[in-house]
Amino acid sequence: MSHSESKTLVLGVLAGAAGISFALLWWKGFRKQVNVQHLLRRWSSANNSAVVQDNHGASVVLHGRQLQILEKIGNLLESVEELKEDVKYLKDTIPKLEKQIRDELRGKNEHKKASPQHKRKKTESTKGEEEYPSSEEGEGGYLTAHTDTETESEGEQASQLRTKRTGAAEEEVARLREILDKADKSHAGCEAEKQEGFKMLLDNKDKREDCVEFLWRLARAYGDMYFISNDNEEKKTYAAEGKCVAGKAVDLNNSSAESHRWFAIMCGYMSEFDTVQNKIKNGYLFKEHLDKAIELSPQDPLQYYLLGRWCYAVSQLSWIERKVAATLFGNPPTSTIEEALHNFLKVEEMHPGYSKYNYVFLAKCYKDLGQKATALKYCKNALAIASITKEDSDAQKDLEVLMASLSP
């Protein structure tokens, strides 16, 4: 019998006895008037009656049915008293019953372990004393014939499960790494490779929406598609979707420089299609997230190139545009040609020949500062870089206009 079963038995017995307690309450009330232990009976064979005397000496005459009821109550009282003793005995005995069962089962277990394969060695501290089961024995102090085997089997199953989970996790990491590597290669490739990488990322989007490394690369791929497309509606869609994805990456990990960088870039792209108010708003967001990206990753030349572009654009704002910005946001953005030049020179310092466009903007800055010879120098540097990407082609168009303005 288990401990829970023994408790159930005790509770059952007590519940049965609880109903009898109501009769006892009534009987105790009657005994206050009639002390049955001291009944003085005077039988009358004629009318089948008896006279009883209560505690105060008053006599009560009981007839026929009344006498029978009194007799039955007396018998009931005796039975209740006996039941109370039985219940008390059970309450005292049941806790000991579990120990007796364990002792009995322990004896059987020790008998089984008398064989060489089950014999337990006694330690020096227990020599001469009764040997008790070890902690590896189950409740009740005994082991089944298959306990060790089952334990080993459970351990093997747990180990196999851990191995499977570890293997699945490693496979998932390897698969993610493969996707990210393909995305990086496609971004550095031709237009067809960029399109292929973009499609691959879209196919895996639903499964990787909580992965920051995946999300900022998808935002970057939206940027690639923005440049490849010649349709303004498509461009606007790519910019909006890319901004949304990059924003989610920032929300997931505010310490990701790449997430902040591509969110800033998408804000810049969106400014090409928004209202004046949203253009200015995106300009503020661009600067805020680009500054954060530079703070987190100060060695990336792309970020200083982008900051140079922002500084140059702000320095070219007209008086009316500044007034609109001040009206909508309180303080309009401010920057100078010198600040833009500083960032473009930093790019060249970190990565000489970084891009055709960086040379073009260096030339623009020096032209605006009145340093025509230096401007022409950077124009020549820009001409030396072949136009491979669409951005290079755009840079070439700006360069031709700039060189024409610098001609005598």
Long-range contacts (C-beta under 8 A, 24 or more apart in sequence): 1-97, 1-98, 1-101, 2-139, 3-98, 6-94, 6-95, 6-97, 6-98, 9-90, 9-94, 10-90, 10-91, 10-94, 13-87, 13-90, 14-87, 17-83, 17-84, 17-87, 20-80, 20-83, 23-76, 23-80, 24-80, 27-73, 27-76, 27-77, 27-80, 30-73, 34-60, 36-70, 36-74, 36-77, 101-140, 102-140, 102-141, 105-140, 105-141, 105-142, 106-132, 106-133, 106-141, 106-142, 108-142, 109-133, 109-137, 109-141, 109-142, 109-143, 176-208, 176-211, 176-213, 176-214, 179-204, 179-208, 179-214, 180-213, 180-214, 180-217, 183-217, 183-218, 183-220, 183-221, 184-217, 186-221, 187-217, 187-220, 187-221, 187-224, 191-228, 191-390, 194-221, 194-224, 194-225, 194-228, 195-225, 195-228, 197-221, 197-224, 198-222, 198-224, 198-225, 209-248, 210-252, 212-249, 212-252, 212-253, 212-256, 212-259, 215-245, 215-246, 215-248, 215-249, 215-252, 215-259, 216-245, 216-246, 216-249, 216-256, 216-258, 216-259, 216-261, 216-262, 218-242, 218-245, 219-243, 219-245, 219-246, 219-249, 219-259, 219-262, 219-263, 219-266, 220-258, 220-262, 222-266, 223-262, 223-265, 223-266, 223-269, 226-269, 227-389, 227-390, 227-391, 228-390, 232-273, 235-269, 235-272, 235-273, 236-270, 236-272, 236-273, 238-269, 239-266, 239-269, 239-270, 239-272, 239-273, 240-270, 242-266, 242-269, 243-267, 243-269, 243-270, 250-289, 255-296, 256-296, 257-292, 257-293, 257-296, 257-297, 257-300, 258-293, 258-297, 260-289, 260-290, 260-292, 260-293, 260-296, 261-289, 261-290, 261-293, 261-297, 261-300, 261-302, 261-303, 261-306, 263-289, 264-288, 264-289, 264-290, 264-293, 264-306, 265-306, 268-306, 268-310, 276-324, 277-328, 280-324, 280-325, 280-328, 280-329, 280-332, 280-333, 281-328, 281-329, 283-310, 283-314, 283-333, 284-329, 284-333, 286-310, 287-333, 299-350, 301-346, 301-347, 301-350, 301-351, 301-354, 304-343, 304-344, 304-346, 304-347, 304-350, 305-343, 305-344, 305-347, 305-354, 305-355, 305-357, 305-358, 307-343, 308-340, 308-341, 308-342, 308-343, 308-344, 308-346, 308-347, 308-358, 308-361, 309-340, 309-361, 310-335, 311-335, 311-336, 311-339, 311-340, 311-343, 312-337, 312-340, 312-361, 312-364, 312-365, 315-339, 315-340, 337-365, 337-368, 337-369, 338-369, 340-365, 341-365, 341-366, 341-369, 353-381, 353-385, 355-385, 355-391, 355-392, 355-395, 356-382, 356-385, 356-387, 356-391, 356-392, 356-395, 356-396, 356-399, 357-391, 357-392, 357-394, 357-395, 357-398, 359-385, 360-395, 360-398, 360-399, 360-402, 363-399, 363-402, 363-406, 364-402, 367-402, 367-405, 367-406, 372-406, 375-402, 375-406, 376-403, 376-406, 379-403, 379-406
